[in-house]
Amino acid sequence: MTASASDRLRLDKLRPLSSATDLTDFTHSTLEADSDPQSDEFPDFAETQSLTPSIYDYVKKYGRTYHRYMAGALFRQRNYFAPLKKPKRMLDIGCGTGIWCVEMAKEFPRARVEGIDLSPIQPHDTPENIDFFIDDITRLEWWRCAQPYDYIHTRMSLGIFEDFREIIQKGYNNLDPGGWMESQEIYSKVYCNDGTMPATWELLEWTKTEDSAAMRLGRPLRIANKLKTWYEQAGFVDVHEDIFAIPINAWARDARDKLLGKFFHWNMLQGVHAWSVEYFVTALGWTPAEVEVYLAGLRNAIGDKSVHAYYKVWVVWGRKPFPDEPQSTVPKPSHWPQEPASAPGDDDDATTVV
């Protein structure tokens, strides 16, 4: 069952940390620690009770757990930040369970919503204006589509692509003039402003180890803070950037921040194995059993409320300019991904699953 708008966590008061590019890595959180960190009560937050049925409704496929909460509401105030008016054709790259597509299709019933992913885990009972495709967005054919979109969306793409700039450039190429692209990405670095995070803390060590392993596999995780620059280099104009803080557990004072941290903690506990096993086994040579033992200590650390740690989430959106208006003045570097002169004709067509 898909979480409805009334069921989902409303983050209307979630404050962006900054609207400027975090070049210096010194953006400070607005989070404040709870004087009673052991308290998980939310007496002033009436929306808490309505969350339980939908938040804990998740999908299990192929040994993996796909959480509906993490799939959408966790680090956003809404499904999109770009100023959409009457979109006609939208694409979700890496659509996962397809929940975002379903919600967008309901909000924009006259729009055609398409989702693309490598795994067939999307629902079959969906609005009629949705198509899901099992396809690889890195195929050469995706440099140019026969029918451009007017909105393209990505989320949680860290560690998936060798060069996310290619995805941004493909998005730009496949938009109609005036169309928008948007990316929402968590940054893999863990932050703490008040000195409560020890240098030997397990979660801090894990993020560094995972980063190193991801680089060995050629799948970098730290892309979030580069998105604004990459959008501008791809050719986008009117590029906007918001940065949000997510506490790793319920240590924060504010009721909304506390609840956000509570569910982020739950998602971390459920997902940390999937986020670790391939990196540690393939890149670092660990055995699956060694990973399991290591993660036991990590899960305990994630729940430690005496450490006031948090992650940052970058939300970036930009517009493809019209031919008769000023274009982006940010030059592409010499190593920017280039569109191939031609694509091989023997690739199989994408498979439509819904």
PyMOL commands that set and color helices and strands:
alter all, ss='L'
color gray80, all
select helices_A, chain A and resi 48-55+73-75+99-107+140-143+164-173+202-216+224-234+255-283+288-302
alter helices_A, ss='H'
color red, helices_A
select strands_A, chain A and resi 16-18+58-61+64-67+89-93+112-117+130-134+149-155+175-186+191-192+237-247+309-319+351-352
alter strands_A, ss='S'
color yellow, strands_A
deselect
rebuild
show_as cartoon
